[in-house]
C-alpha cells in the first residue's frame, strides 16, 4: 500500500521502462506524473504529463514539487557506436539530468528517490558483481555513458554523508528491451535493431561472429524490480538483470523465429561487437526476494508483436534526449 494516493513522479515516463512502471504504479493506486520532452499519444488520461527539459535545474525543482516519490529514469539512449562517436551528446546531458534531479529531489524532501544507473558502470569481467565497480574503470566500449552513471551514483552518496539523506535506491539494469524501445536501425540497441531489420530485409546483417554474451531483461521485469526495490527500501546498489547469458547468435535465432519470415543471416565477423561477455550476478536481489520471470524468447515475441502493431514509430523523428 506504499503508493496508494501518493504523488509519484517518473522522469522519462514516456519511454520503454517508464511506460511499464507507470502502469504498475497506477494499479497500486498512485497519482502519477511523468516528466519528458515528448508527450505520448496513448498516455492514460489519469497521468499528468509535464513537458520539461531536465538539463535546467529550475525545471527539475518544478516537477519534483509536492511529490512523494521520484523514479528518475530519464537519460540518453543509443547504440554503443553512437555513444562513442557523439560522446558530448551522451555524457553531458546525463550529467545534467542526474545532478539536477538528485538535488531537486533532496530539496523537495521526497519520501524516496530512485536513481537509474546502468550496466555500463562495469569494467569488462565475466560476471558483474555490485561491489566490483569502484576498484575498476568502465569498459572502453561504454566509457562516457558509464562514467556519467558512476558520477550520478557517487552524487547520491554525498547526500547521505553530508546530510544523512539516505532515502535513495540505485538500480543497475542490464540490456533492457521491450515495447516503446527505440527501433531506429541507425542508433538502436541490439534487440530492437534486429527485430526491425528482420522485418524489413530478407538478409539480416549482423556485426561480429555471434559469440558475445549479453544479459537481456524485458522492460516490464525491470519496472517490477524497481517497484520491489523501492517498496523494500533497499539502499545499496543492486543489479537488475535476468542473470542468464545469451549469445548474440541465440538472440538472432529467436528474432528470426518470431519474425514470421524466412530470413538469411549474414555475419560480419571482423566488425567490432563490444565486450565478449556482460552478465550480471543477480544473487543480491534474489536474496532480497526478487527474480525476473520473462524469458528472452517470451520477451522477443511480445516485443515483435508490439512493433508490428505500432509501425507509426518508424515515421517519428528520433530524439536523442529519450529515456529508459
Secondary structure as UniProt FT lines:
FT   TURN            2..5
FT   STRAND          7..11
FT   TURN            12..14
FT   HELIX           16..27
FT   TURN            28..29
FT   STRAND          31..36
FT   TURN            41..42
FT   TURN            45..46
FT   STRAND          48..51
FT   TURN            54..55
FT   HELIX           57..64
FT   TURN            65..66
FT   STRAND          69..72
FT   HELIX           80..85
FT   HELIX           87..107
FT   TURN            108..109
FT   STRAND          112..116
FT   HELIX           119..121
FT   HELIX           130..135
FT   HELIX           140..142
FT   HELIX           143..163
FT   STRAND          168..173
FT   STRAND          175..177
FT   TURN            179..180
FT   TURN            185..187
FT   HELIX           190..200
FT   STRAND          203..208
FT   STRAND          213..218
FT   HELIX           219..231
FT   TURN            232..233
FT   STRAND          238..240
FT   STRAND          245..247
FT   HELIX           248..257
FT   TURN            258..260
FT   STRAND          264..268
FT   TURN            269..270
FT   STRAND          277..278
FT   HELIX           283..288
FT   HELIX           296..309
FT   HELIX           311..315
//
